[in-house]
Amino acid sequence: MMVEKVPHFPVGSVIVKEKLPAQDSSEPELLTVMRKREAGYDPEKGDWEYMAVDGSGKTVLARGKLEKCQACHLLEKATDYVSRIYLPHEVWEKLR
């Protein structure tokens, strides 16, 4: 994710993004999670499972083939459905 311009994520990969209530916050209000599932889980959408978890990481609020998540991630097919718009500029420059 932090190295390749065109990544491919193996089965079992987990990506977690924190949603902070304010830019200077250190405690997330929500965690969004992507987990790469086995081939055939959802082949037309990269076989990713999506989750929304409360900020403490203790309560799963939604899980599965979440349409709200898929709608945005379908635009990122070239990078295995993973958006990296949040990466700092200096990381983007080092992608190979």
C-alpha positions in Angstrom: 0.0 0.0 0.0 2.8 2.4 0.8 5.3 1.1 -1.8 3.6 0.1 -5.1 1.8 2.4 -7.5 -0.4 -0.4 -8.6 -0.8 -2.7 -5.6 -2.4 -6.1 -5.4 -3.4 -7.2 -2.0 -3.3 -10.9 -1.0 -6.1 -12.7 0.7 -6.1 -11.9 4.4 -5.0 -8.3 3.9 -6.7 -5.9 6.4 -6.7 -2.1 5.9 -8.0 0.2 8.7 -8.7 3.9 8.4 -9.5 6.1 11.4 -12.1 8.8 11.1 -11.2 11.6 13.5 -13.8 14.0 14.7 -11.4 16.9 14.2 -8.0 17.4 12.6 -6.3 17.8 16.0 -8.1 14.7 17.5 -6.2 11.6 18.6 -9.2 9.4 19.4 -11.2 8.2 16.4 -15.0 8.3 16.3 -15.1 5.5 13.7 -12.9 2.9 12.1 -13.5 1.7 8.5 -12.1 -1.6 7.6 -11.4 -3.5 4.4 -10.5 -7.2 4.5 -9.5 -9.1 1.4 -11.5 -12.3 1.4 -11.0 -15.6 -0.5 -11.6 -15.7 -4.3 -15.3 -15.9 -5.1 -16.5 -13.8 -2.0 -17.4 -10.9 -4.3 -15.4 -11.3 -7.5 -16.9 -8.3 -9.3 -15.8 -6.0 -6.5 -12.3 -7.4 -5.8 -13.4 -9.9 -3.1 -13.3 -7.2 -0.3 -15.4 -7.3 2.8 -16.1 -3.9 4.4 -16.7 -3.0 8.1 -17.6 0.0 10.1 -16.5 -0.2 13.7 -17.0 2.2 16.6 -14.0 4.4 17.5 -13.0 2.1 20.4 -12.7 -0.9 18.0 -15.1 -2.9 20.1 -18.4 -2.8 18.3 -19.0 -3.7 14.7 -21.7 -1.4 13.3 -21.9 -2.9 9.8 -20.2 -5.6 8.0 -20.2 -7.4 4.6 -20.6 -6.3 1.0 -21.6 -2.8 2.0 -23.0 -0.9 -1.0 -22.1 2.5 0.5 -18.4 1.4 0.7 -18.4 -0.4 -2.6 -19.8 2.6 -4.5 -16.6 4.6 -3.9 -14.2 1.7 -4.0 -15.4 0.6 -7.5 -13.7 3.8 -8.8 -10.4 2.3 -7.6 -10.3 -0.9 -9.6 -6.8 -0.3 -10.9 -5.4 -0.3 -7.4 -7.3 -3.4 -6.3 -10.2 -1.2 -5.1 -8.1 0.6 -2.5 -8.2 4.4 -2.4 -5.0 6.0 -1.3 -6.0 9.7 -1.5 -5.1 10.1 2.1 -1.5 9.3 1.7 0.9 12.2 2.3 2.5 13.8 -0.8 6.0 12.5 0.2 4.7 8.9 0.2 3.1 9.3 -3.2 6.4 10.5 -4.6 8.1 7.3 -3.5 5.6 4.8 -5.0 7.3 2.6 -7.6 
